[in-house]
Amino acid sequence: MFVMELTYTAPVEAVEEEMDAHIAWLDGYYAAGIFLASGRKVPRDGGVILAGGVSRAEIEKIAAGDPFAVAGVCSYRITEFLATKTSADLATVRESPVV
């Protein structure tokens, strides 16, 4: 599983110009079952996406295709972790620890 942390690198006004395209991009990965949760950080200086079911290389490719990244209004920090314990709602993405 991955925590994809976006940090805005441009004024919020420039981010807003890309918002419709970013939301459409998000919707596509929700439909594909890759994105599990997302939202703005507080204070509003970026956002966070929780994703799973793909490799590190694939998640980096997905992040690079975000309209925010393409427009140069954000940077990504991607953290991979093993979701060995989850709520019942996320049981399908639970992972086994590597021994």
Secondary structure by P-SEA (a helix, b strand, c coil): ccbbbbbbcccaaaaaaaaaaaaaaaaaaaaaccccccccccccccbbbbcccccaaaaaaaaaaccccccccbbbbbbbbbccccccccccccccccc
